[in-house]
Amino acid sequence: MQSNASAPKTVTDTIPKEFLYWNQKDSRSAKRLRRVLNFVFGVDPVLPEALVKHFAHSYYDADPVAETFVEEVYKSQGQT
């Protein structure tokens, strides 16, 4: 059995640079918001790492219903 370590990555395997959760998670404003939410509601809104990675990997996934709507409504009228 061969390893997939050298297999090319697909769009769903990569985390796009536009996904800024980890860059913003430790910012001053995010920390302040976390403190306020923890004080007011007693919860820390930090998501589990597995869930964040799932969101990151699905960042470019399209909504098939919305894609069909755009295709039928806008592209049929000549808009791109």
The first five atom37 places (N, CA, C, CB, O) and aatype in JSON, in Angstrom:
{
  "aatype": [12, 5, 15, 2, 0, 15, 0, 14, 11, 16, 19, 16, 3, 16, 9, 14, 11, 6, 13, 10, 18, 17, 2, 5, 11, 3, 15, 1, 15, 0, 11, 1, 10, 1, 1, 19, 10, 2, 13, 19, 13, 7, 19, 3, 14, 19, 10, 14, 6, 0, 10, 19, 11, 8, 13, 0, 8, 15, 18, 18, 3, 0, 3, 14, 19, 0, 6, 16, 13, 19, 6, 6, 19, 18, 11, 15, 5, 7, 5, 16],
  "atom_mask": [
    [1, 1, 1, 1, 1],
    [1, 1, 1, 1, 1],
    [1, 1, 1, 1, 1],
    [1, 1, 1, 1, 1],
    [1, 1, 1, 1, 1],
    [1, 1, 1, 1, 1],
    [1, 1, 1, 1, 1],
    [1, 1, 1, 1, 1],
    [1, 1, 1, 1, 1],
    [1, 1, 1, 1, 1],
    [1, 1, 1, 1, 1],
    [1, 1, 1, 1, 1],
    [1, 1, 1, 1, 1],
    [1, 1, 1, 1, 1],
    [1, 1, 1, 1, 1],
    [1, 1, 1, 1, 1],
    [1, 1, 1, 1, 1],
    [1, 1, 1, 1, 1],
    [1, 1, 1, 1, 1],
    [1, 1, 1, 1, 1],
    [1, 1, 1, 1, 1],
    [1, 1, 1, 1, 1],
    [1, 1, 1, 1, 1],
    [1, 1, 1, 1, 1],
    [1, 1, 1, 1, 1],
    [1, 1, 1, 1, 1],
    [1, 1, 1, 1, 1],
    [1, 1, 1, 1, 1],
    [1, 1, 1, 1, 1],
    [1, 1, 1, 1, 1],
    [1, 1, 1, 1, 1],
    [1, 1, 1, 1, 1],
    [1, 1, 1, 1, 1],
    [1, 1, 1, 1, 1],
    [1, 1, 1, 1, 1],
    [1, 1, 1, 1, 1],
    [1, 1, 1, 1, 1],
    [1, 1, 1, 1, 1],
    [1, 1, 1, 1, 1],
    [1, 1, 1, 1, 1],
    [1, 1, 1, 1, 1],
    [1, 1, 1, 0, 1],
    [1, 1, 1, 1, 1],
    [1, 1, 1, 1, 1],
    [1, 1, 1, 1, 1],
    [1, 1, 1, 1, 1],
    [1, 1, 1, 1, 1],
    [1, 1, 1, 1, 1],
    [1, 1, 1, 1, 1],
    [1, 1, 1, 1, 1],
    [1, 1, 1, 1, 1],
    [1, 1, 1, 1, 1],
    [1, 1, 1, 1, 1],
    [1, 1, 1, 1, 1],
    [1, 1, 1, 1, 1],
    [1, 1, 1, 1, 1],
    [1, 1, 1, 1, 1],
    [1, 1, 1, 1, 1],
    [1, 1, 1, 1, 1],
    [1, 1, 1, 1, 1],
    [1, 1, 1, 1, 1],
    [1, 1, 1, 1, 1],
    [1, 1, 1, 1, 1],
    [1, 1, 1, 1, 1],
    [1, 1, 1, 1, 1],
    [1, 1, 1, 1, 1],
    [1, 1, 1, 1, 1],
    [1, 1, 1, 1, 1],
    [1, 1, 1, 1, 1],
    [1, 1, 1, 1, 1],
    [1, 1, 1, 1, 1],
    [1, 1, 1, 1, 1],
    [1, 1, 1, 1, 1],
    [1, 1, 1, 1, 1],
    [1, 1, 1, 1, 1],
    [1, 1, 1, 1, 1],
    [1, 1, 1, 1, 1],
    [1, 1, 1, 0, 1],
    [1, 1, 1, 1, 1],
    [1, 1, 1, 1, 1]
  ],
  "atom_positions": [
    [[0.84, -1.18, 0.0], [0.0, 0.0, 0.0], [0.89, 1.24, 0.0], [-0.96, 0.0, 1.22], [1.82, 1.35, 0.8]],
    [[0.61, 2.17, -0.89], [1.41, 3.38, -1.01], [0.82, 4.51, -0.18], [1.53, 3.8, -2.46], [-0.39, 4.57, 0.05]],
    [[1.69, 5.39, 0.25], [1.25, 6.55, 1.03], [0.71, 7.62, 0.1], [2.41, 7.1, 1.88], [1.18, 7.77, -1.02]],
    [[-0.29, 8.37, 0.57], [-0.86, 9.48, -0.2], [-0.2, 10.8, 0.12], [-2.35, 9.59, 0.05], [-0.72, 11.86, -0.24]],
    [[0.94, 10.77, 0.79], [1.61, 12.0, 1.23], [2.0, 12.88, 0.05], [2.84, 11.66, 2.05], [2.02, 14.11, 0.17]],
    [[2.3, 12.27, -1.1], [2.72, 13.06, -2.25], [1.58, 13.33, -3.22], [3.85, 12.36, -2.98], [1.78, 13.94, -4.27]],
    [[0.37, 12.89, -2.88], [-0.78, 13.11, -3.75], [-1.1, 14.6, -3.83], [-2.0, 12.33, -3.25], [-1.0, 15.31, -2.83]],
    [[-1.49, 15.07, -5.02], [-1.82, 16.49, -5.14], [-3.05, 16.84, -4.32], [-2.05, 16.87, -6.6], [-3.96, 16.03, -4.18]],
    [[-3.05, 18.02, -3.8], [-4.17, 18.47, -2.98], [-5.29, 18.99, -3.88], [-3.72, 19.56, -1.98], [-5.05, 19.63, -4.9]],
    [[-6.52, 18.71, -3.47], [-7.66, 19.26, -4.17], [-8.11, 20.52, -3.45], [-8.83, 18.22, -4.26], [-7.56, 20.87, -2.41]],
    [[-9.1, 21.18, -4.01], [-9.6, 22.41, -3.39], [-10.09, 22.14, -1.97], [-10.74, 23.02, -4.23], [-9.9, 22.97, -1.08]],
    [[-10.73, 20.98, -1.76], [-11.27, 20.7, -0.43], [-10.19, 20.28, 0.55], [-12.33, 19.62, -0.52], [-10.43, 20.26, 1.75]],
    [[-8.98, 19.94, 0.07], [-7.89, 19.57, 0.96], [-7.13, 20.77, 1.49], [-6.92, 18.65, 0.24], [-6.43, 20.68, 2.5]],
    [[-7.27, 21.89, 0.83], [-6.51, 23.07, 1.22], [-7.38, 24.04, 2.0], [-5.92, 23.76, 0.0], [-8.61, 24.06, 1.85]],
    [[-6.74, 24.84, 2.82], [-7.45, 25.88, 3.55], [-7.13, 27.19, 2.86], [-7.04, 25.92, 5.09], [-5.96, 27.58, 2.79]],
    [[-8.14, 27.88, 2.34], [-7.88, 29.1, 1.58], [-7.31, 30.22, 2.45], [-9.16, 29.58, 0.92], [-7.58, 30.3, 3.65]],
    [[-6.53, 31.06, 1.81], [-5.91, 32.16, 2.56], [-6.96, 33.17, 3.02], [-4.86, 32.86, 1.7], [-6.69, 33.95, 3.95]],
    [[-8.13, 33.19, 2.42], [-9.19, 34.1, 2.83], [-9.85, 33.68, 4.13], [-10.23, 34.21, 1.74], [-10.57, 34.46, 4.75]],
    [[-9.62, 32.44, 4.55], [-10.2, 31.93, 5.79], [-9.33, 32.41, 6.94], [-10.32, 30.37, 5.78], [-8.25, 31.85, 7.18]],
    [[-9.77, 33.42, 7.66], [-8.93, 34.14, 8.61], [-9.2, 33.81, 10.08], [-9.11, 35.59, 8.41], [-8.77, 34.54, 10.96]],
    [[-9.89, 32.73, 10.34], [-10.25, 32.41, 11.72], [-9.04, 32.37, 12.63], [-10.98, 31.07, 11.78], [-9.02, 33.02, 13.67]],
    [[-8.01, 31.61, 12.23], [-6.84, 31.46, 13.1], [-6.06, 32.76, 13.21], [-5.93, 30.35, 12.58], [-5.44, 33.01, 14.24]],
    [[-6.07, 33.58, 12.18], [-5.37, 34.87, 12.24], [-6.07, 35.84, 13.19], [-5.29, 35.49, 10.84], [-5.41, 36.64, 13.85]],
    [[-7.38, 35.76, 13.25], [-8.17, 36.7, 14.04], [-8.49, 36.19, 15.44], [-9.44, 37.02, 13.32], [-8.87, 36.98, 16.31]],
    [[-8.36, 34.91, 15.67], [-8.78, 34.3, 16.94], [-8.1, 34.92, 18.16], [-8.5, 32.81, 16.92], [-8.71, 35.06, 19.22]],
    [[-6.85, 35.3, 18.01], [-6.1, 35.84, 19.14], [-5.91, 37.36, 19.08], [-4.76, 35.18, 19.23], [-5.07, 37.91, 19.78]],
    [[-6.7, 38.02, 18.24], [-6.6, 39.48, 18.16], [-7.18, 40.11, 19.43], [-7.35, 40.01, 16.91], [-7.92, 39.47, 20.18]],
    [[-6.82, 41.36, 19.67], [-7.32, 42.06, 20.87], [-8.84, 42.14, 20.9], [-6.74, 43.47, 20.93], [-9.46, 41.91, 21.94]],
    [[-9.43, 42.45, 19.76], [-10.9, 42.58, 19.73], [-11.57, 41.23, 19.95], [-11.36, 43.18, 18.39], [-12.61, 41.16, 20.61]],
    [[-11.0, 40.16, 19.41], [-11.59, 38.83, 19.62], [-11.47, 38.42, 21.08], [-10.91, 37.78, 18.72], [-12.41, 37.85, 21.64]],
    [[-10.34, 38.69, 21.69], [-10.16, 38.37, 23.11], [-11.13, 39.15, 23.98], [-8.72, 38.65, 23.55], [-11.69, 38.61, 24.93]],
    [[-11.33, 40.43, 23.64], [-12.26, 41.26, 24.4], [-13.68, 40.72, 24.25], [-12.19, 42.74, 23.93], [-14.42, 40.63, 25.23]],
    [[-14.06, 40.36, 23.04], [-15.39, 39.8, 22.81], [-15.57, 38.5, 23.57], [-15.63, 39.57, 21.31], [-16.63, 38.27, 24.15]],
    [[-14.55, 37.65, 23.58], [-14.62, 36.4, 24.33], [-14.82, 36.66, 25.82], [-13.37, 35.57, 24.1], [-15.61, 35.98, 26.47]],
    [[-14.1, 37.66, 26.37], [-14.25, 37.98, 27.79], [-15.66, 38.46, 28.09], [-13.23, 39.04, 28.21], [-16.26, 38.06, 29.09]],
    [[-16.2, 39.32, 27.23], [-17.56, 39.85, 27.43], [-18.57, 38.71, 27.37], [-17.9, 40.93, 26.37], [-19.44, 38.61, 28.23]],
    [[-18.47, 37.86, 26.35], [-19.42, 36.75, 26.22], [-19.3, 35.78, 27.39], [-19.19, 36.01, 24.89], [-20.29, 35.24, 27.86]],
    [[-18.08, 35.58, 27.85], [-17.88, 34.7, 28.99], [-18.49, 35.31, 30.25], [-16.38, 34.41, 29.2], [-19.09, 34.6, 31.06]],
    [[-18.34, 36.62, 30.43], [-18.89, 37.3, 31.59], [-20.41, 37.32, 31.55], [-18.34, 38.72, 31.68], [-21.07, 37.01, 32.55]],
    [[-20.98, 37.68, 30.4], [-22.43, 37.84, 30.29], [-23.16, 36.5, 30.23], [-22.76, 38.67, 29.05], [-24.14, 36.28, 30.93]],
    [[-22.66, 35.59, 29.37], [-23.38, 34.34, 29.14], [-22.71, 33.12, 29.76], [-23.52, 34.12, 27.67], [-23.32, 32.05, 29.82]],
    [[-21.48, 33.27, 30.23], [-20.79, 32.15, 30.84], [-20.28, 31.12, 29.84], [0.0, 0.0, 0.0], [-20.08, 29.96, 30.2]],
    [[-20.06, 31.55, 28.6], [-19.55, 30.63, 27.57], [-18.34, 31.24, 26.88], [-20.65, 30.31, 26.53], [-18.2, 32.46, 26.78]],
    [[-17.47, 30.37, 26.4], [-16.33, 30.79, 25.59], [-16.65, 30.37, 24.16], [-14.97, 30.16, 26.11], [-16.75, 29.17, 23.89]],
    [[-16.79, 31.31, 23.23], [-17.26, 30.98, 21.88], [-16.21, 30.36, 20.96], [-17.78, 32.2, 21.25], [-16.44, 30.27, 19.75]],
    [[-15.07, 29.93, 21.49], [-14.06, 29.3, 20.64], [-14.58, 27.94, 20.18], [-12.71, 29.16, 21.4], [-15.01, 27.12, 20.98]],
    [[-14.53, 27.73, 18.88], [-15.03, 26.49, 18.3], [-13.99, 25.38, 18.41], [-15.42, 26.7, 16.83], [-12.79, 25.65, 18.47]],
    [[-14.44, 24.13, 18.44], [-13.5, 23.01, 18.43], [-12.68, 23.01, 17.13], [-14.26, 21.66, 18.6], [-13.19, 23.36, 16.06]],
    [[-11.42, 22.62, 17.23], [-10.52, 22.64, 16.09], [-11.05, 21.84, 14.9], [-9.16, 22.11, 16.49], [-10.91, 22.27, 13.76]],
    [[-11.66, 20.69, 15.15], [-12.2, 19.85, 14.07], [-13.3, 20.59, 13.31], [-12.74, 18.52, 14.64], [-13.38, 20.49, 12.09]],
    [[-14.15, 21.31, 14.02], [-15.22, 22.06, 13.37], [-14.67, 23.21, 12.54], [-16.21, 22.58, 14.42], [-15.16, 23.47, 11.44]],
    [[-13.68, 23.9, 13.06], [-13.07, 25.0, 12.32], [-12.42, 24.48, 11.05], [-12.02, 25.74, 13.19], [-12.55, 25.09, 9.98]],
    [[-11.73, 23.36, 11.14], [-11.11, 22.77, 9.95], [-12.16, 22.36, 8.93], [-10.24, 21.56, 10.33], [-11.96, 22.51, 7.73]],
    [[-13.3, 21.83, 9.41], [-14.38, 21.46, 8.5], [-14.89, 22.7, 7.76], [-15.55, 20.79, 9.28], [-15.07, 22.65, 6.54]],
    [[-15.12, 23.8, 8.47], [-15.53, 25.05, 7.82], [-14.48, 25.53, 6.83], [-15.8, 26.13, 8.87], [-14.81, 25.96, 5.73]],
    [[-13.22, 25.45, 7.23], [-12.13, 25.92, 6.36], [-12.05, 25.1, 5.09], [-10.8, 25.86, 7.11], [-11.87, 25.65, 4.01]],
    [[-12.18, 23.78, 5.21], [-12.1, 22.93, 4.03], [-13.32, 23.09, 3.12], [-11.96, 21.48, 4.45], [-13.22, 22.84, 1.92]],
    [[-14.44, 23.49, 3.66], [-15.65, 23.65, 2.85], [-15.87, 25.1, 2.42], [-16.86, 23.16, 3.63], [-16.94, 25.44, 1.93]],
    [[-14.87, 25.93, 2.59], [-14.98, 27.36, 2.29], [-15.43, 27.63, 0.85], [-13.64, 28.05, 2.54], [-16.23, 28.54, 0.61]],
    [[-14.93, 26.84, -0.09], [-15.26, 27.06, -1.5], [-16.39, 26.17, -2.0], [-14.05, 26.84, -2.34], [-16.74, 26.23, -3.18]],
    [[-16.97, 25.35, -1.13], [-18.1, 24.52, -1.56], [-19.27, 25.41, -1.93], [-18.5, 23.52, -0.45], [-19.58, 26.38, -1.23]],
    [[-19.89, 25.07, -3.02], [-21.0, 25.88, -3.51], [-22.34, 25.32, -3.03], [-20.98, 25.95, -5.05], [-22.46, 24.14, -2.69]],
    [[-23.31, 26.18, -3.0], [-24.67, 25.78, -2.68], [-25.33, 25.41, -4.01], [-25.47, 26.94, -1.93], [-25.54, 26.29, -4.84]],
    [[-25.66, 24.14, -4.24], [-26.2, 23.74, -5.54], [-27.51, 24.43, -5.91], [-26.41, 22.26, -5.55], [-27.74, 24.73, -7.08]],
    [[-28.36, 24.68, -4.93], [-29.62, 25.37, -5.22], [-29.35, 26.81, -5.67], [-30.56, 25.35, -3.98], [-29.93, 27.28, -6.64]],
    [[-28.47, 27.5, -4.96], [-28.12, 28.87, -5.34], [-27.44, 28.91, -6.69], [-27.23, 29.51, -4.28], [-27.71, 29.8, -7.49]],
    [[-26.56, 27.96, -6.95], [-25.86, 27.93, -8.25], [-26.87, 27.72, -9.39], [-24.79, 26.8, -8.26], [-26.75, 28.35, -10.44]],
    [[-27.84, 26.85, -9.18], [-28.87, 26.62, -10.2], [-29.71, 27.87, -10.4], [-29.78, 25.43, -9.8], [-30.03, 28.22, -11.54]],
    [[-30.07, 28.55, -9.32], [-30.84, 29.79, -9.42], [-30.08, 30.83, -10.22], [-31.16, 30.33, -8.02], [-30.64, 31.45, -11.13]],
    [[-28.82, 31.04, -9.9], [-28.02, 32.03, -10.62], [-27.9, 31.66, -12.08], [-26.61, 32.16, -10.0], [-28.01, 32.52, -12.96]],
    [[-27.69, 30.38, -12.36], [-27.58, 29.91, -13.74], [-28.86, 30.2, -14.52], [-27.27, 28.4, -13.76], [-28.8, 30.69, -15.64]],
    [[-30.0, 29.89, -13.92], [-31.27, 30.05, -14.63], [-31.69, 31.52, -14.74], [-32.36, 29.26, -13.92], [-32.17, 31.94, -15.8]],
    [[-31.54, 32.28, -13.7], [-32.06, 33.64, -13.68], [-31.1, 34.64, -14.31], [-32.37, 34.05, -12.26], [-31.48, 35.36, -15.23]],
    [[-29.89, 34.69, -13.82], [-28.97, 35.74, -14.25], [-28.26, 35.41, -15.55], [-27.94, 35.99, -13.17], [-28.16, 36.27, -16.43]],
    [[-27.77, 34.19, -15.69], [-27.0, 33.87, -16.88], [-27.9, 33.74, -18.1], [-26.22, 32.59, -16.66], [-27.44, 33.93, -19.23]],
    [[-29.17, 33.41, -17.9], [-30.1, 33.34, -19.04], [-30.41, 34.74, -19.57], [-31.41, 32.62, -18.62], [-30.86, 34.89, -20.71]],
    [[-30.18, 35.77, -18.74], [-30.4, 37.15, -19.16], [-29.13, 37.78, -19.7], [-30.92, 37.97, -18.0], [-29.1, 38.98, -19.98]],
    [[-28.08, 36.99, -19.86], [-26.84, 37.5, -20.4], [-25.9, 38.12, -19.4], [0.0, 0.0, 0.0], [-24.9, 38.72, -19.78]],
    [[-26.2, 38.01, -18.14], [-25.32, 38.56, -17.1], [-24.3, 37.5, -16.7], [-26.14, 39.03, -15.87], [-24.58, 36.3, -16.72]],
    [[-23.12, 37.97, -16.33], [-22.09, 37.02, -15.9], [-21.74, 37.23, -14.47], [-20.85, 37.14, -16.76], [-20.89, 36.52, -13.93]]
  ]
}
